[in-house]
């Protein structure tokens, strides 16, 4: 009888060990999935800005979204949307994006090139960015962004 209790205890220990390993593996898959989703959202953000798709931008950016632009201005979501709406022929290309996951928060770093017309003059600009995303109600939403100029 005692041998059976030891076997049951051992089996229970093995099951608990396996159960404990499963969430770790699930988290790895979730992290990879989250990283891919966030990169896709970053690209969608660029496409929506180019197309002046205010509905998509409204969904991507949190209502309390803040942005520090390359000139150092602090902009709200409404100001960012107004800037996008007033822009002319803007094109964006991102590169070197890296997603850093911290639970339900993600920080994305990268570089983007912007081409367009501002105040009647054509321009090309290259900026390093840091975007912060938060996982809420089953989806990722951008809560903050900062861009700073980098040399070509």
C-alpha positions, 0 to 999 in steps of 0.5 A, a space after each residue: 500500500 505504501 508503494 502505491 502512495 509513493 507512486 501516486 505522489 511521484 505521478 502527481 509530482 510529474 504531472 505538476 512539473 509538466 503542467 508548470 512547463 506548459 505555461 512557459 511554452 505557451 508564453 513563448 508562442 504568445 510572445 512570438 505571436 504578439 511580436 508579429 502582430 505588433 510589427 504588422 500594426 506598425 506597418 498598418 500604421 504607416 499605410 493608414 497614414 499614407 492613405 489618410 485612413 482616419 478610421 484605421 488610425 483611430 483604432 491603432 492609437 489610444 485616446 490618450 496617445 502622445 507623440 513627441 515629433 522630431 522637432 520636439 513638439 508634444 502632440 495629442 492623438 487629435 493633433 496627430 490625426 489633424 497633421 496626417 489629414 493636412 499632409 500631402 503625399 506622405 510615404 513611410 518606410 520602416 526598417 530595423 524594427 525590434 519588439 521588446 515585450 514586457 508582459 502586456 506592454 511592448 516597446 518597439 524601436 526602429 528607423 523610418 524614412 518619411 518623404 512628403 511635402 510640408 509647408 509647400 516644400 518637398 522633404 525626405 527625413 530619417 528618424 529613429 522611433 520608440 513606440 509603446 504599445 499596451 495589450 487591452 481588451 484582447 488587442 494591442 493599441 499604441 499609447 506613445 511614440 517618440 521620433 528623433 532625427 538620424 543622419 542618412 
